[in-house]
């Protein structure tokens, strides 16, 4: 079904953050920033906007058994409500429960029936292998609003456009960026956008519409000070999705932090940047100096890894006194060959230097997690094991970042050759839970052993009150 809106009056938009379907899911400050920016831009264009967050963990908390209620942690992270569902046929052989994460189906249906029928429904997408959750979301939406225009966009559509064409119930797929969305709305749907110029520059977008976000109260906000990344790591899609590296002004970022803190009492901010600390003297340093001068009682978190090479002594001190509480470092792996071939973000010897600087600044072991890429095509498990030991030796907490193959990245063709699964045709097999690039040299049993080793290392490090430099 294809519908074109025939008037030039203001329209009503329903924006939906869909369910996740997976073997496991965790809310690590998960916020669909693209959808929230879109909401702000549409409102600035004079349109009415509603948002439904299918991942809202609060609405059904009292409706599920106590044992099934999601455990939430400090700083705004935690588990989702989950409902076991049938596995997709391709995953029948996996001996794990497959679940839908987010509000109960009847709650979603009720929220839809209680709102006025929207003119346009915009649904976002993230992980390529979560598309069954999108299918279920669309089925419910189409049932309640049979005449609405449904547009699906987001990361899954941009990376797996041909596959997304097979999803039923959609009027349009949109695989562009936000800056070209006004042309789509005006050209395809005849929806007037009076602020087209505002959409062109990420650095001058209005703040994302967290005031429309559920759950309430707003206890944590995701923030992007930049879009894209100056590096082009072969396993990462950042440069595919955002070919240009664009940064907001330090003044704009500070004003956003101040806005959410003063008006909504937000104390926890999660940076979504891919290169937060790059060129620090001209970017993060002036931002944090403004935070310090204003005396804001806030905490900062970096679920996306920061670059180790940027962690010089004075910057570490500023991070500490400004309220950085959760640090994740992107070490990837520490063998020289991998650093040169895969990353280009770190040189040998920089990790001990960075950890010493963090120790001197007063960071605790529990605050510093170090991501180690695991399960790369044709990777040797000894490389990961050695990396775990190095991270532990220098007082860091190792976390295995299990590799998920991503279409259009530089490593994609290598992953296609390495994977025993048909990852080219079925995005479900991109799921890192399946260990997509397992091989005889690096079987699932080795992955499980390394997971245990990393957990043991984190436990050992957590028993240390302060980082200590190894002798």
N, C-alpha and C positions, 0 to 999 in steps of 0.2 A: 504494500500500500504506500502510495506517495501522495502527500498532501502539501499544498502551497497555501499559506495564509494570504488572504486577499485584501486586507485593509492595512493602512499605515498607522493605526493607533497603537498605543502601548500594549504590550502583550504580557501574559503571565507565564513564567518559566518555573518548572519544577526540576531542581538539580538533585541527582541521586548518587550517593556513594554506595555501591552495591555490596551484597554479601561476598564474603570470602568462602571459597570451598577448597579444602586442603586437608592434609593429614595432621597438620599442626599450624597454629597461628598465635602470634603474641603482639600485643599493642605496645610497641616501642615508640611512643609519641606519633602514632600513625594518623596523619591528617592529609586529606587530598588537597594540597595547596592550589593546584591548578584549578580545581572546581571552585574553591573559595575565592580565588582571584576572579574567576569568571563571574561569580555571583556579584562581586563588587562592581565589575565593569558593566554588567547588564543593568544594575540599579542606577549607576551613573548615567546610563543611556535612557533612563526614564521608565524602565520596565519593572514589573512586579516579580519578585523572586522568592521561592520557597526552597528549602533544603531538607532532604531526608537522609540521615546517616544510618544506613542499615547495620552498621557496626556498633550502634549505641548499646552500651553494656548495662544501662540503668533501668530501662523501661520494664524489663521482664525479670529483674533480680528477685522480686518476691514471688514470681509465678513458677519458678523452677525449684526443684528440691535443693535444700541447703547445701548438699554435697556438690551440686552442679553450679552453684553461684560463682561467678568469676572473682577470683582473688585479685584485688587491686593493690598496687604498691605505691609507696611515696613517690612524689615527683611527677605523677600522672601516667604511669605505665601499668600494665597488668594484663590479665586474661580477658577474653571475650566469652560471652555466652555461646555455647556450641550445641548443635543438634546433629546427631548422627544421621547420615543419609546414605542412599545406595551409591556405591562406587561407580564411576564411569566404566564402561566395558573394558577400556584399555588398561585399567588399573585393577582389574579383578584379582590379579595374581599377587597383589601387595598385601601382606598379612598385617594390615593396620586399619583402624577405624578411619573412615572418611567422613568429614563433618562440614556442616554449614556454620560459619561463624557470624554472629550478630544477632539482632533481634529475632524473635520467633516469627514464623510466617504469618500467623494470625494477627500479630501486632503490626506488622508492615501493612497488611491488607486493611486493617482498621485505620491506620494513619492516612492511607490513600483515600478511603471512603469518606473520611471526615473533612477533607479539604476540597475547595472548589476545583473543578476540572481545569487543568492548565492548558494553555495553547501549545506549548512545546515542552517536551521532557528531555533533559540532557543527562546522560549517564556516563560516568567516567569509568576508566579501567586502569589497572596497575599491572600486576604480574600476568604474564602471558598464560600461565597454567591455572589461573583462577577463573577462566572464562565460564565454567559451568555455573558459577555464582551469578555471573552476568545474565546467562540464559534464564535462570530461575527468577531473577529480578525482573527481567523484561516480560516474562510470562505473566507475572502477577500484575505488573503495570498495565499491560495490554488488556487484561481481563477487566480492570477497573475503569480504564480510560481508553476505550476502543478507538476513539476518534482523534486522540492527541497525536501530534507529530513526535516521534521518538528518534533522537540522534545519539549515537554511541561514539565516543571519542576516547582519548587517553592513550596510555603507553601500549597496551595490548594491541589496539587498532593500528598504531603507528608502526609497531614492530611486526605484526602478523596480519596485515591488511587482507590478504587473500583468504586466510582462514576465517577472519571476522565476517567476511561476506556470507558465510554459511549460517550465521546466527539468525534465527527467524524472528519476525516481529519488529524489525528495525526499518525505519523509513530511510535513514541516511547514516552512513559512516563518515566521520570527519577525522582525517589523519594529519591535518595541519597543526600549526601552533596557534596560540591565542591571538597573535598579532594579525593573522589573516581570517579570523573567525567572523568579523563584521561583514566581509565580502561574501562569505558563505551564507550568513543569515539574510542579508539583503538580496543576494542573487538567487538562492534556492528557495527561501521561505518568505521573501518579501517583508521581512521584519526590519523596521527602520532602526538604524544605529546612528545617533546624533553625535557621538563622541569618538568617531573612528580614529582620530589622531591619537587619542589617549591609549588605544590598544597597541600602538606601534612600538612603544618603548617600555620594556619591563622595568627599567630603572625608575619610571614615574607612574607605575600602577598605583591605584588606591590600595589601602591595606586590605588583605583578604577578609572576607565577611565572617569572621569568627563569631560575631554577635548573633548570627543565624544558626550557629552550630549547636548540635546536641551531642553529648549531654551537658546539662547545666548543673552547678555553676562551672564557668570556664576556668579550669584549674591549670591548664598548660596550653601553650601556643607554639606552633611550628613557625619558623621564620627563615626566610631566604634572603641573604644579603647579596647574593650573586646567582647568575644562571649560567650553567655550563661549566667547563673546566679547561684550563690552559694545557693540560696534559691529554694524552689520547691513549690510555691504557687498553691493551687488546681485548681484555675481558669485559670492559665497561661500556655501557651504552650512552654515557653522558654526552660525548661528542657527536653521537648519532642523533640524539634527541634535541641537543642544543649546540649546533655547530659554532656559535659565537659565544665567547666568554664576556658576559655583561655584568657589571657591578653597580649596585645602588650607591648613592652617596652615604658616607658615614652619618650625616645629619638625618637623612631619611630613615635609616635603620634605627638610630637612637630614638627618633620621634615615634616610631612604631612600638618599640619596647616600652617607652614612657606611656603611650596611649593605652596599651593593654594593661599595664600595671596600675595606672592611676584610675582608669575608668571601670576596670573589671577585676581588679585585685589579683591579676595573674602574677605568679612568682616564678614559674618554671617555663623556660624558653628552650626549645630544641632547634638547633641550627640544622637546616637541610642542605647546606652548601656542599658542593663537591670539592671546593678549594678555599675553605674559610680563612686559612692563615697565610695564603700566598700574598706576597707584597704587603706584609703585615703593617709596616709603618704607615702606609697610606690607606689602610682599610680597617682591619680589626682593632688596631691600636687606638686610633681616634674614636672608634665606637665605644670601646671599653673605658677610655678616659672620660668620656661624657657620662657613662653609667656611674663611674666612680665619683665624679664631681657632683652628680645629682643625688648621691647617697641612696640609690635604689637598693632595696633588699630583695634581690632576685637571684635565681640560680640558672646556670646555663648548662646545656647538655649537647653532646655531639654524637648522635647515633650514626651519622656518616663519618667515616674516619677522617682525621686531620693528618696532614703531611708531617712526617717525622722530621724532615730536614728543616722545617720552619721553627722548631721548638728551641730557640736559643734562650739563654738565661733570663734576660729582662722580660721577654714575652711570657715565659712560664710564670714569672712573678706577677705579671699583670693579669694573666688568666686566673690565678689563684685569688687575688684580692678582689677581682671583679665578680666572683661567684661561680666560676666553672666548677661543676660538681661531678659530672659524668664525662670522662674523656675516653674516646676510642681512637686508637692510633692505627694507621694503615701501614703495617710492616710488610704485609703480604707473605713472603718467605725470605729467609735471611741468607740463602745460598747466593753467592755472587752471580752465578749464571742466571738465576731467575730474576734477580734485581735488574740486571742489564736487559734481559730479553723481555720481561713482562711489564716492568713498572716505570722505570726512569724517574721515579719520585724520590728515591733514596739511594745513598751511596753507602758502601760498607763502612762500618764504624760510626755511622750517625745515630743508630739506635741506642747504644750505650751512652753516648753524649746526651741525647735527648732525655733518657731516663734519669741521668744524673741531674740534669737541669730541673726536671719535675720534682725530684726528691728534695733538692735544695729549696725549691719554692714552697714545699710543704704538702704536696699531694700525697695521699695515702694509696697503698696498693689497691684497695677496693675501688678507688676512683678511676683507675687506669686499666682499661681493657685493650688488648692488642689483637687485631684481626689478622689471622693467618689463612691465606687462600688455600683451600684443600679440595682435591678432586679435579684439578685442571687436566686437560687432555694430556695423556701420556706422562703424568706426574709420577715421581717415585715417592712412596710413602716415607722413605728415610729423610727426605727433604723436610717434610712436615714435622716429623719427630724431632729432628735437630732444631727446627725453629721453636718448637715448644720449649725445649731445654734452654735455648738462648733467652727467650722471653722470661722464663721463670728465674734464670740466673740473675737477670737484671731487675727483678722485682716487679715485673708486669704480670697481668692476668691474661693468659692466652685464650682466645676464642676462635674456634675453627669457623671460618667463613666458607661454607660449602658452596662450591661453584655451581652456578646455574647457567647453562648455555643461552646466549641472547642473540637472536637473529640480527644480522647486519653489522655486528662487531667484528673486529679484525681476527678474533679467535674463533669465530663461528665455523668456518670451513674445517678448521682443525678439530673442533668438537664434533662435527658431523662425521668425520672419519673415525674418531675415537669411540663414539658412543655405540653401545649395543642396541640402543633404542632408535626408532624412526623419528628423531627430533625435527627433521625437516618438515614433516607432514602433520605431526601431532604435538601441539604445545604442551599437553599434559606431561610429556616426557622431559620438559625443561625443568621440572620440579626438582630442586636439589635434595629433597627427601629421598628420591629414587637413586641418588648418586649416579647422575646421567652418564658420566664418563668413566665408570668403573671398568676395570680391565683385569687381566690375569695377574699383573704385577701389583695392582692396587684394588683388591676385591673389597666387598662390603665389610668383611670381617676385619680387615685392616683399618677401615674407617672407624668402626666401632671401638677398636682398641685405642686409636688415637684420640677419640672423643673422651674416653675414660682417662687417658693420660693428661689431656688438657684440663679436665675437671679436677683431677688430683693436684695438678700444678696450681690451679686457682685456689684450691683449698689451702695448700701449703703457703701460698703467698698471702692469703687473707689473714693468716695467723701472725703475720708480721705487721706491727703497728705503723712503722715508717719505712719507706724505701731505704735500702742500704746498698751502697755501691759494693759489688763483689770485690774481694781482694785479688 
